[in-house]
Amino acid sequence: MRRGRNIKHLKPDVTRVIDKAAVDLGNTFKTSVRKRTPRDKGNAQEGWMPKRRITKPNWTVFNNVEYIGALNEGHSRQAPAKFIQRELAKAIKDTKI
């Protein structure tokens, strides 16, 4: 009985595709959530930052504005509650692998 071919040689290609998808997802999410973030003085919108990390997961998009959680809970009429989760779900759906 013949065993399946070893596919270890595919690892660099798979890793490259996954890394590119992660970058694309992060950029798509950052752009869309920034547009959706309620705006008064613009601090919350400008607070969205991508960050490449050494450890896994490699990419993070974050916002250090102290009231971003309150905005996400619906404390602004400019965006619905859970707008961050909605934008992330849309970005995941729109990201091509």
C-alpha positions in Angstrom: 0.0 0.0 0.0 1.4 3.4 -1.0 1.5 6.1 1.5 0.6 9.8 0.8 3.3 12.1 -0.3 5.0 14.2 2.3 3.7 17.8 2.1 6.2 19.5 4.4 7.6 21.3 1.3 4.3 23.2 1.1 4.8 24.9 4.5 6.6 28.0 3.3 3.9 28.7 0.7 1.1 28.1 3.1 2.7 30.3 5.7 3.2 33.1 3.1 -0.5 32.9 2.1 -1.7 33.0 5.7 0.6 35.9 6.6 -0.7 37.9 3.6 -4.3 37.1 4.5 -3.6 38.3 8.1 -2.2 41.6 6.8 -5.0 42.1 4.4 -7.6 41.3 7.1 -5.9 43.7 9.5 -5.8 46.5 6.9 -9.4 46.0 5.8 -10.6 45.9 9.4 -8.6 49.0 10.4 -10.0 51.0 7.5 -13.6 50.0 8.0 -13.7 50.3 11.8 -12.0 53.7 11.6 -14.7 55.0 9.2 -17.4 53.5 11.5 -16.0 54.9 14.8 -18.1 57.8 16.1 -16.4 61.1 15.7 -16.3 64.2 17.9 -12.7 65.4 17.9 -11.4 62.5 15.9 -9.3 60.9 18.7 -11.2 57.6 18.7 -11.0 57.3 14.9 -7.3 58.1 14.8 -6.7 55.7 17.7 -6.9 52.6 15.5 -3.4 51.2 15.0 -2.0 47.9 13.5 0.8 46.3 15.3 3.1 43.5 14.2 4.2 41.4 17.0 7.0 38.9 17.4 4.8 36.3 19.0 1.6 34.6 17.7 -0.8 36.0 16.7 1.5 38.2 14.5 -0.9 41.0 13.9 -3.1 43.0 16.2 -5.3 46.0 15.5 -6.0 48.0 18.6 -7.3 51.3 19.9 -5.9 52.8 23.1 -8.5 55.5 23.5 -9.9 55.0 27.0 -13.5 55.4 26.0 -13.5 53.1 22.9 -15.3 50.4 25.0 -18.1 52.8 25.9 -18.5 53.8 22.2 -18.6 50.1 21.3 -21.4 49.6 23.9 -23.5 52.1 22.1 -22.8 55.3 24.1 -22.9 57.4 20.8 -25.8 57.9 18.4 -23.3 57.8 15.5 -22.6 54.1 15.6 -24.6 51.0 16.8 -23.5 49.0 19.8 -21.0 46.3 18.9 -19.9 48.2 15.8 -16.3 46.8 16.3 -17.5 43.2 16.2 -19.7 44.0 13.1 -16.8 45.5 11.2 -14.5 42.6 12.1 -17.1 40.1 10.8 -17.4 42.1 7.6 -13.6 42.2 7.2 -13.3 38.5 7.7 -16.0 37.8 5.1 -14.3 40.2 2.6 -10.8 39.0 3.0 -9.7 36.7 0.2 -7.3 33.9 0.8 
